[in-house]
């Protein structure tokens, strides 16, 4: 009988848009030392998966690393694993894009390392029952998911020391169960404890194998792990202990372990991810109850797998910003496929279509679509990278579709798939999405690159997407903010951060850290999503500080109620409020091209339809996110004075300029008859692998008017939002 085998599938990923210094640090702390130790232990065999964005960076910054990997592949120590090139959640992207993502990484691996991968890493181990047909069509023979995928389907843990076959529509793929026990042992527990677990497992399952799939980043990047793994020698000593166990166990790359065995049977697995992800995906109140329930069931480990959290798709309902980003991606993907069917034949158009395809695939990188212990959605630079890729891709596709330098179009559609109609304006200069059913607001303003810039290839730059020739961005998603909402971990902050035992290295799933004292001061929650041109009606005694602390108590019917379009053309829409008996608001948006960009002109009309006179303040709120609140090249400018983007305060209203010299775009807000501009930074408190942290998510600028109306009287105000490319 063959020996018991340990199958390690180690996964390395850095998201599109991550900072250069983060990548260099990860390389030095984890990626390089891991393969250096691996090379010193030639009998250790592993599967290694690197996502496309990370491979591209390594190829550019550290080509010598590829030489090391090629040597390890050549001598049979490393099996290179495939997957989606830009690390997408496959079930969240269209079928054609799934195939292209998997093919691109397989082609890349084969080109650089000489062998086409037969296995595929699933981003965040997100599984749905239809995936076997997707994977098989892309040439994938096997993948790995977590043991809880199997346990939730009724399998016993003792049955998970081999592999199974999953099927959809007659198409099959082999599935390896990754053991959670090993994920928490390696490298966080003592080597003796880990080896005892493996020896016991080998005795109970002779001829089988135990598989683990987990992040390479936990070998050096997670807090405390670099010293633990390399200075203190955990990885070196672990590999040595494995080598010394050759009489009863051996290491095997995944494909080899599969080739030497027959499947244990068929596995029809439920929609699932790893247990922590399924908890993170739940709405906050449900997540709190779920976590408490899992604690109750810790004494019943055989029953615990049936206490299941949410599914990955829950993030689209939990976070409207994630849903909007994903629907934008689907919208752009649909445009791409329609153009492909037109079979553009000239070489220039084909080249542009190829560039748009790459930008679309880049936008599908999973990180900004969800949030757990990793910053993800809460990281503005990751959202911006996805948004800018989509802005540029759509600009190229619309240019190819219209075949002229200047155009303007409007369409009514259910853009965000909520069974309510949005209004989508596109032109050669902008793409603007109006949501009548959320206060007649604008939820997305895309500043498109100029015609010349649209033809440039996507390049690497500061987090935020593509770049023009001197490294500066040429497209911008101007709103791209985040609603401040309760998260389950906020209660830990209010209750005080606990302490872990000194000198002990923990998994990030077990750590409680904070990067700043007093974070509870920023636990304020928004009433509405961070959209622009929300109409606010509030009392005369409210000040800028009330706005900053979310205490305006504005009229909900006007701020977030239903508005109906009464006039619509390619560059203008009029919207009238429907939900208030006391007031009627009409907002008219005009979209006007200018030599450097475009204007959004909002004309607001307020009529008193209730009884009695009323004295109040009216406001129009716009939201802008230029990402770097302390950077000297991002600032507010008014009356010759500059303020950093994290500035909070009031100033006389006339004209306010907001400048982003990096992206080469500026926005000027003007309202000649208004009283004040109230500027308030939008700051969230979120959890990341380094601890709880405060993050700038943009600024809200509220233009304020003092108004007094008697029944039947009307008030009129105008706000101009001018977007201009900088020279």
C-alpha positions in Angstrom: 0.0 0.0 0.0 1.3 3.5 -0.8 2.2 5.9 1.9 -0.1 8.4 3.4 0.5 11.8 1.7 0.2 15.4 2.7 -1.0 17.7 -0.1 -0.3 21.4 0.3 -1.8 23.9 -2.2 -0.4 27.3 -1.3 -2.0 30.4 -2.8 -0.5 33.9 -3.3 -2.4 36.9 -4.4 -2.1 40.7 -4.5 -5.1 42.6 -5.7 -5.2 44.9 -8.7 -4.4 48.4 -7.5 -2.4 47.5 -4.5 0.5 49.8 -3.4 4.0 49.1 -4.7 5.5 49.2 -1.2 2.9 46.6 0.0 4.0 44.3 -2.9 7.7 44.8 -2.1 7.1 44.1 1.5 5.1 41.0 0.8 7.8 39.8 -1.6 10.5 40.3 1.0 8.6 38.9 4.0 6.8 35.9 2.4 7.1 35.1 -1.3 10.9 35.1 -1.5 11.8 33.4 1.9 9.2 30.7 1.4 10.7 29.5 -1.9 14.2 29.9 -0.5 13.4 27.5 2.3 11.5 25.2 -0.1 14.6 25.0 -2.4 16.7 23.7 0.6 14.3 20.8 1.0 14.1 18.9 -2.3 11.8 16.2 -1.1 9.1 18.7 -0.2 6.5 18.9 -3.0 3.7 21.5 -3.1 1.2 23.1 -5.4 1.7 26.8 -5.8 -0.9 29.2 -7.1 -0.1 32.9 -7.9 -2.7 35.2 -9.2 -2.2 37.0 -12.4 -1.7 40.5 -10.9 1.0 39.2 -8.6 2.7 37.3 -11.4 2.8 40.4 -13.6 4.3 42.4 -10.8 6.9 39.8 -10.0 7.8 39.5 -13.7 8.4 43.2 -13.9 10.1 43.7 -10.5 11.8 40.4 -9.7 12.4 38.3 -12.8 14.9 36.3 -10.8 12.0 34.8 -8.8 10.7 33.3 -12.0 14.0 31.6 -12.4 13.7 30.1 -8.9 10.2 28.9 -9.7 11.2 27.4 -13.0 14.0 25.4 -11.3 11.5 24.1 -8.7 9.0 23.2 -11.3 11.7 21.4 -13.4 12.8 19.2 -10.6 9.3 18.3 -9.6 9.0 20.1 -6.3 6.4 22.6 -7.5 3.2 22.2 -9.5 1.9 25.5 -10.8 -1.8 25.9 -10.3 -4.2 27.8 -12.5 -7.4 29.7 -11.9 -8.9 33.0 -13.0 -6.1 35.4 -14.1 -7.3 38.4 -12.1 -8.6 36.3 -9.2 -12.3 36.8 -9.8 -15.1 35.1 -7.9 -16.1 32.9 -10.9 -19.7 32.7 -10.0 -20.0 36.5 -10.0 -18.9 37.1 -13.6 -20.4 36.1 -16.9 -19.7 32.6 -18.4 -17.6 34.0 -21.3 -15.4 36.0 -18.9 -14.9 32.9 -16.7 -13.5 31.0 -19.6 -11.2 33.9 -20.6 -9.9 34.4 -17.1 -9.0 30.7 -16.7 -7.5 30.5 -20.2 -5.3 33.6 -19.7 -3.7 32.3 -16.5 -3.2 28.8 -18.0 -1.5 30.4 -21.1 0.6 32.6 -18.8 1.8 29.7 -16.6 2.5 27.5 -19.7 4.5 30.3 -21.3 6.7 31.1 -18.3 7.0 27.7 -16.6 6.7 25.2 -19.4 3.7 23.2 -18.2 0.0 23.9 -18.6 -1.8 23.7 -15.2 -4.4 21.0 -14.8 -5.7 22.4 -11.4 -7.4 25.7 -10.7 -7.6 27.7 -7.5 -11.0 29.0 -6.7 -10.8 32.6 -5.3 -11.9 32.5 -1.7 -13.0 28.9 -2.3 -16.4 30.2 -3.4 -18.2 27.2 -4.8 -21.6 26.8 -6.4 -23.1 23.6 -7.9 -22.9 24.8 -11.5 -19.1 25.3 -11.4 -18.1 21.8 -12.7 -19.3 22.6 -16.2 -17.5 26.0 -16.1 -14.2 24.4 -15.0 -14.3 21.4 -17.3 -15.0 23.6 -20.3 -11.9 25.6 -19.5 -9.7 22.5 -19.3 -9.6 22.3 -15.5 -9.2 18.7 -14.1 -9.4 19.5 -10.4 -9.9 22.2 -7.7 -9.8 22.5 -4.0 -12.5 23.6 -1.6 -12.8 23.5 2.2 -13.9 20.6 4.3 -17.0 22.5 5.4 -18.3 22.4 1.8 -18.4 18.6 2.2 -19.5 18.5 5.9 -22.5 20.8 5.0 -23.5 18.2 2.4 -23.6 15.5 5.0 -20.1 13.9 4.6 -18.3 12.7 7.6 -14.9 14.2 8.4 -13.4 10.7 8.2 -14.4 10.5 4.6 -12.3 13.5 3.5 -8.9 11.9 3.0 -8.9 11.6 -0.7 -10.8 13.4 -3.5 -14.3 13.3 -5.0 -16.0 14.0 -8.4 -18.5 16.8 -8.7 -20.8 17.0 -11.8 -23.0 19.6 -13.5 -24.8 18.9 -16.8 -22.7 15.8 -17.3 -19.4 17.6 -17.0 -17.2 16.6 -14.1 -14.3 18.0 -12.1 -12.3 16.4 -9.3 -12.6 18.2 -5.9 -10.1 18.0 -3.0 -11.3 18.7 0.5 -9.0 21.2 2.3 -8.9 20.5 6.0 -9.7 23.4 8.4 -7.7 21.7 11.1 -4.5 22.0 9.1 -5.2 25.6 8.2 -5.2 26.4 11.9 -2.3 24.2 12.8 0.1 25.4 10.0 2.0 27.6 10.9 0.3 28.7 14.1 0.8 25.7 16.4 3.9 23.9 17.5 5.5 21.6 15.0 5.2 18.6 17.4 1.4 19.3 17.7 1.1 19.5 13.9 3.1 16.3 13.3 1.1 14.4 16.0 -2.0 15.4 14.1 -0.6 14.1 10.8 0.7 10.9 12.3 -2.6 10.1 13.9 -4.4 10.9 10.6 -2.0 8.7 8.7 -2.7 5.8 11.0 -6.4 6.2 10.7 -6.4 6.7 6.9 -3.7 4.5 5.4 -3.1 5.1 1.7 -5.1 8.3 1.8 -4.0 12.0 1.8 -4.7 15.1 3.8 -5.0 18.3 1.8 -4.7 21.9 2.9 -5.3 25.0 0.7 -4.4 28.3 2.2 -2.6 31.6 1.7 1.1 32.0 1.3 0.7 35.4 3.0 0.2 33.7 6.3 3.8 32.5 6.0 5.4 35.9 6.6 2.9 38.8 6.0 0.2 38.3 8.6 1.1 40.1 11.8 3.9 38.3 13.6 4.4 35.6 11.1 7.6 36.7 9.4 9.7 36.3 12.5 7.8 33.2 13.5 8.2 31.5 10.2 11.7 32.5 9.2 13.7 34.1 12.0 12.4 31.5 14.5 12.6 28.8 11.8 9.1 27.4 11.9 8.9 26.7 8.1 12.5 25.3 8.0 11.8 23.0 11.0 8.5 21.9 9.6 9.9 20.9 6.3 12.7 19.1 8.1 10.2 17.2 10.3 8.3 16.2 7.2 11.5 14.9 5.6 12.2 12.9 8.7 8.8 11.2 8.5 9.5 9.5 5.2 8.9 6.0 6.7 5.2 6.7 7.1 4.3 9.9 5.0 5.4 11.8 1.9 4.6 15.1 0.4 2.8 15.2 -3.0 1.8 17.8 -5.4 -2.0 17.8 -6.0 -2.1 16.4 -9.5 0.3 13.6 -8.6 -1.8 12.6 -5.5 -4.9 12.5 -7.7 -3.2 10.5 -10.5 -2.3 7.7 -8.0 -5.8 7.2 -6.7 -9.3 6.6 -7.7 -12.1 9.0 -6.5 -13.8 8.2 -3.2 -17.1 8.9 -4.9 -19.5 11.6 -6.1 -19.9 14.9 -4.2 -22.8 17.2 -4.7 -21.7 20.2 -2.8 -23.8 23.1 -1.6 -23.1 26.8 -2.3 -20.4 27.6 0.2 -17.0 29.1 1.0 -14.8 28.8 4.0 -16.6 29.1 7.4 -15.3 32.6 8.2 -16.4 34.0 4.8 -19.9 32.6 5.3 -20.1 34.5 8.6 -18.8 37.7 7.1 -21.4 37.6 4.3 -24.3 37.7 6.7 -26.1 41.0 7.4 -24.7 42.5 10.6 -27.6 41.6 13.0 -27.7 38.1 11.6 -23.9 37.8 11.9 -24.0 38.7 15.6 -26.7 36.0 16.2 -24.8 33.5 14.1 -21.6 34.0 15.9 -23.3 33.5 19.2 -24.9 30.3 17.9 -21.6 28.9 16.7 -20.2 29.5 20.2 -23.0 27.5 21.7 -22.3 24.6 19.3 -18.6 24.4 20.0 -19.3 21.5 22.3 -21.2 19.7 19.5 -18.6 19.5 16.7 -20.5 16.9 14.8 -23.5 19.2 14.5 -21.6 22.5 14.0 -21.3 22.0 10.1 -25.1 22.3 9.8 -25.0 25.7 11.5 -24.2 27.6 8.3 -23.7 31.2 7.5 -24.5 33.1 4.4 -23.4 32.7 0.8 -20.8 34.9 -0.9 -23.6 36.6 -3.0 -24.9 38.1 0.2 -22.3 40.8 -0.1 -24.3 42.3 -3.0 -27.3 42.8 -0.7 -25.3 43.7 2.4 -23.3 46.4 0.6 -25.1 48.4 -2.2 -21.7 49.7 -3.3 -20.5 46.2 -4.0 -23.7 45.5 -5.9 -23.4 48.7 -8.0 -19.7 47.8 -8.9 -20.7 44.3 -9.9 -23.6 45.5 -12.0 -21.4 48.1 -13.7 -19.0 45.2 -14.5 -21.9 43.1 -16.0 -23.1 46.2 -18.0 -19.6 46.7 -19.5 -19.2 43.0 -20.1 -22.5 43.0 -22.0 -21.4 45.9 -24.2 -18.2 44.0 -24.9 -20.0 40.8 -26.0 -22.3 42.8 -28.3 -19.4 44.4 -30.0 -17.7 41.1 -30.4 -20.7 39.8 -32.2 -20.4 42.7 -34.7 -17.0 41.2 -35.6 -15.1 44.5 -36.0 -12.6 43.8 -38.7 -10.2 46.7 -38.9 -6.9 46.2 -36.9 -7.3 49.4 -34.8 -10.7 48.4 -33.6 -9.6 44.9 -32.8 -6.7 46.3 -30.8 -9.1 48.6 -28.8 -11.5 45.7 -28.2 -8.6 43.7 -26.8 -7.6 46.5 -24.5 -11.2 46.9 -23.3 -11.3 43.2 -22.6 -8.2 43.3 -20.4 -9.6 46.3 -18.5 -12.9 44.5 -17.9 -11.1 41.4 -16.7 -9.0 43.5 -14.3 -12.1 45.0 -12.8 -13.3 41.5 -11.8 -10.5 41.1 -9.2 -12.5 39.9 -6.2 -11.1 42.0 -3.4 -13.2 45.2 -3.6 -16.5 43.2 -3.9 -16.6 41.9 -0.3 -15.4 42.6 3.3 -14.4 40.4 6.2 -11.3 40.5 8.2 -9.6 41.8 5.1 -10.2 45.4 4.2 -11.6 44.6 0.7 -14.6 46.8 -0.1 -13.5 49.3 2.6 -10.2 49.9 0.9 -10.8 52.9 -1.4 -7.7 52.2 -3.7 -9.0 48.7 -4.5 -12.5 50.0 -5.3 -10.9 52.7 -7.4 -8.8 50.3 -9.4 -11.9 48.3 -10.4 -13.9 51.4 -11.1 -11.3 53.1 -13.3 -10.8 49.9 -15.3 -14.5 49.9 -16.0 -14.6 53.6 -16.8 -11.9 53.2 -19.4 -13.2 49.9 -20.8 -16.7 51.4 -21.3 -15.3 54.5 -22.8 -13.5 52.5 -25.4 -16.5 50.3 -26.1 -18.9 53.3 -26.5 -16.4 55.0 -28.8 -16.2 51.8 -31.0 -20.0 51.6 -30.9 -20.8 55.2 -31.8 -17.9 55.6 -34.3 -17.7 59.3 -33.8 -15.8 61.7 -31.5 -18.8 63.3 -29.9 -22.0 61.6 -28.8 -24.6 61.7 -26.1 -27.1 58.9 -25.2 -29.7 58.2 -22.5 -31.4 55.0 -21.6 -33.8 53.8 -18.9 -32.8 50.5 -17.5 -32.7 48.5 -14.3 -29.0 49.0 -13.9 -28.5 47.6 -10.4 -31.0 44.7 -10.8 -33.4 45.8 -8.1 -36.6 45.9 -10.2 -36.5 49.7 -10.2 -35.6 51.8 -13.1 -32.5 54.0 -13.3 -31.6 56.6 -15.9 -28.1 56.2 -17.5 -26.5 59.0 -19.4 -23.4 58.4 -21.5 -21.3 60.6 -23.7 -17.8 60.9 -25.0 -17.0 62.8 -21.7 -19.0 61.1 -18.9 -21.2 58.3 -17.7 -23.8 59.3 -15.1 -26.3 57.1 -13.3 -29.4 58.7 -11.8 -31.5 56.9 -9.3 -35.0 58.3 -9.2 -36.0 55.9 -6.4 -33.3 57.1 -4.0 -34.1 60.8 -3.7 -33.5 61.5 -7.4 -29.7 61.3 -6.7 -26.7 60.5 -8.8 -24.9 57.4 -7.6 -22.1 57.3 -10.2 -20.2 60.0 -12.1 -17.5 58.7 -14.4 -15.1 61.2 -15.8 -14.0 59.6 -19.1 -10.6 60.0 -20.7 -10.4 62.2 -23.7 -10.5 60.7 -27.2 -6.8 60.5 -27.5 -6.4 59.0 -24.1 -9.0 56.3 -24.8 -6.6 54.6 -27.2 -3.8 54.1 -24.7 -3.0 50.7 -23.2 -3.7 50.0 -19.6 -0.5 50.5 -17.6 0.5 50.0 -14.0 0.4 53.1 -11.8 -0.6 54.3 -8.4 -3.6 52.2 -7.1 -6.5 53.4 -9.1 -6.1 51.9 -12.5 -4.9 52.8 -15.9 -2.6 55.7 -16.6 -1.6 58.1 -19.3 1.9 58.3 -20.7 3.5 60.3 -17.8 2.0 58.0 -15.1 -1.1 60.1 -14.2 -4.6 58.7 -14.4 -6.9 59.8 -17.2 -10.2 58.4 -15.9 -11.9 58.9 -12.6 -14.9 57.5 -10.8 -15.7 60.7 -8.9 -18.1 59.5 -6.2 -16.8 56.0 -5.3 -17.5 56.4 -1.6 -19.0 54.1 1.1 -21.9 54.4 3.4 -21.0 54.3 7.1 -22.9 51.4 8.5 -22.8 49.2 11.6 -20.5 46.2 11.5 -20.5 43.4 14.1 -16.9 44.1 15.1 -17.8 47.7 16.1 -19.1 46.3 19.5 -15.5 45.1 20.2 -14.3 48.7 19.7 -17.0 50.1 21.9 -16.2 47.6 24.6 -12.4 48.1 24.4 -10.0 46.0 22.4 -9.0 42.8 24.1 -5.4 41.6 24.5 -3.9 38.3 23.3 -1.2 36.5 25.1 2.2 38.0 24.5 4.7 36.0 22.4 2.0 33.9 20.7 1.4 34.1 17.0 -2.3 33.8 16.1 -4.2 33.4 12.8 -5.7 36.7 11.8 -9.1 35.1 12.4 -8.1 35.1 16.1 -6.5 38.5 16.5 -7.8 41.7 18.0 -5.7 44.7 17.1 -6.2 48.4 16.7 -4.1 50.9 14.7 -5.5 53.9 16.5 -6.9 54.7 19.9 -10.3 56.2 20.3 -11.9 54.7 17.2 -15.3 54.7 18.9 -15.6 58.4 18.2 -16.0 57.7 14.5 -18.7 55.1 14.9 -21.4 57.2 13.3 -23.8 55.8 10.7 -25.3 57.3 7.6 -29.0 57.3 6.9 -28.5 57.1 3.2 -25.9 55.8 0.6 -23.2 58.3 -0.3 -24.7 59.6 -3.5 -24.6 63.1 -5.0 -27.3 65.8 -5.3 -29.3 64.5 -2.4 -31.8 67.3 -1.4 -31.6 68.0 2.4 -34.3 70.0 4.3 -33.4 70.6 7.9 -33.9 73.1 10.7 -32.3 76.5 11.1 -30.4 75.6 14.3 -28.3 72.9 12.6 -24.6 73.6 12.0 -21.7 72.1 10.1 -20.8 70.0 13.2 -24.3 68.4 13.1 -23.7 67.5 9.4 -20.3 66.0 10.3 -21.8 63.9 13.1 -24.8 62.9 11.0 -27.3 64.8 13.1 -29.1 66.9 10.5 -32.4 65.0 10.9 -33.2 65.9 7.3 -36.6 65.3 5.8 -36.5 61.6 4.7 -39.2 61.9 2.1 -37.2 64.5 0.2 -33.8 63.1 0.8 -34.4 59.5 -0.1 -37.9 59.2 -1.3 -39.3 58.4 -4.8 -38.9 60.9 -7.6 -40.5 60.6 -11.0 -39.0 61.8 -14.3 -41.2 64.3 -16.0 -38.8 65.2 -18.8 -36.0 63.2 -20.4 -33.6 63.8 -23.2 -30.0 62.8 -24.1 -28.6 65.6 -21.9 -31.3 66.6 -19.4 -33.7 65.1 -16.9 -36.3 66.6 -14.6 -37.4 64.8 -11.5 -40.3 65.5 -9.1 -40.6 64.2 -5.6 -43.7 62.0 -4.8 -43.6 61.2 -1.1 -44.2 64.4 0.9 -47.5 66.2 1.7 -45.7 69.2 3.0 -43.2 69.9 0.2 -42.7 69.3 -3.5 -39.1 69.3 -4.9 -38.2 69.4 -8.5 -34.6 68.7 -9.6 -33.5 69.3 -13.1 -30.1 68.0 -14.2 -28.4 69.3 -17.3 -25.2 67.7 -18.6 -23.1 70.1 -20.6 -19.9 69.5 -22.5 -17.1 72.0 -21.9 -13.6 72.3 -23.5 -11.9 70.5 -20.6 -14.7 68.2 -19.5 -18.3 68.7 -18.6 -20.8 70.4 -16.3 -23.6 68.9 -14.2 -26.0 71.8 -13.5 -28.6 71.0 -10.9 -31.6 73.4 -10.7 -33.6 72.8 -7.6 -37.1 74.1 -7.0 -38.9 73.7 -3.6 -42.6 74.5 -3.2 -44.4 74.7 0.1 -47.5 72.5 -0.2 -48.3 72.2 3.5 -50.0 74.5 6.0 -48.3 77.5 7.6 -45.0 79.3 6.9 -41.7 77.5 7.5 -38.2 78.7 8.2 -35.5 76.1 7.4 -32.2 75.4 5.7 -32.0 73.6 2.3 -29.0 71.8 1.1 -27.7 69.9 -1.9 -25.1 67.4 -1.0 -22.3 66.2 -3.4 -19.8 63.5 -2.6 -16.3 63.3 -4.0 -13.5 60.8 -3.3 -10.0 61.6 -4.4 -8.5 58.9 -2.1 -5.5 60.5 -0.4 -6.7 62.9 2.3 -3.3 64.1 3.4 -1.4 64.1 0.0 -0.2 67.6 -1.1 -1.5 67.0 -4.6 -5.1 66.5 -3.5 -6.8 69.5 -1.9 -9.7 71.9 -1.5 -9.1 75.4 -2.9 -11.2 78.5 -2.2 -10.5 82.2 -2.1 -6.8 81.5 -2.5 -6.5 79.1 0.4 -5.9 75.4 0.3 -7.1 72.7 2.7 -6.2 69.0 2.7 -9.1 66.6 1.8 -9.5 65.5 5.4 -10.4 69.1 6.4 -13.8 69.6 8.1 -15.5 73.0 8.4 -17.7 75.6 6.9 -16.8 78.4 4.4 -18.7 81.1 2.6 -20.4 79.7 -0.6 -19.3 81.1 -3.9 -16.9 78.7 -5.6 -15.0 75.7 -4.2 -12.4 73.8 -6.2 -11.4 70.2 -5.4 -8.2 69.2 -7.1 -6.6 65.8 -7.8 -3.3 66.5 -9.5 -2.5 62.7 -9.6 -5.6 61.8 -11.7 -5.3 65.2 -13.4 -8.9 66.1 -12.7 -10.5 69.0 -10.8 -14.1 69.6 -9.7 -15.4 73.1 -9.2 -18.6 73.5 -7.1 -20.4 76.8 -7.4 -23.6 78.2 -6.1 -23.7 82.0 -6.2 -26.8 82.5 -4.0 -26.0 79.9 -1.3 -24.9 80.8 2.2 -22.2 78.3 3.0 -20.4 75.2 2.0 -20.2 72.6 4.7 -17.4 70.1 4.2 -17.3 66.9 6.1 -14.9 64.0 5.6 -16.5 60.6 5.3 -14.5 58.2 7.5 -15.3 54.6 8.2 -14.0 52.3 10.9 -13.2 48.8 9.5 -11.4 45.6 10.2 -8.3 44.6 8.2 -5.6 41.9 8.6 -3.5 44.6 10.5 -6.3 45.5 12.9 -9.2 48.0 13.3 -8.5 51.2 11.4 -10.1 54.5 10.3 -10.2 55.1 6.5 -11.1 58.2 4.5 -13.9 57.4 2.0 -14.2 60.8 0.5 -15.8 64.1 1.5 -19.4 65.4 1.4 -19.9 69.0 0.4 -23.2 70.4 1.4 -24.3 73.6 -0.3 -26.6 75.4 2.2 -29.3 78.0 1.7 -31.4 79.7 4.3 -35.0 79.7 3.1 -38.4 80.9 4.4 -41.6 80.0 2.6 -45.3 80.5 3.0 -47.9 78.1 1.6 -47.7 78.0 -2.2 -44.4 79.9 -2.4 -41.4 78.5 -4.3 -37.7 78.7 -3.8 -35.1 78.2 -6.5 -31.4 77.2 -6.2 -28.8 76.2 -8.6 -25.6 74.2 -8.1 -23.0 73.7 -10.8 -20.6 70.8 -10.6 -17.8 71.4 -13.2 -15.4 68.6 -14.0 -12.3 69.4 -15.9 -9.2 67.5 -17.0 -6.0 69.2 -15.9 -3.3 70.0 -18.4 
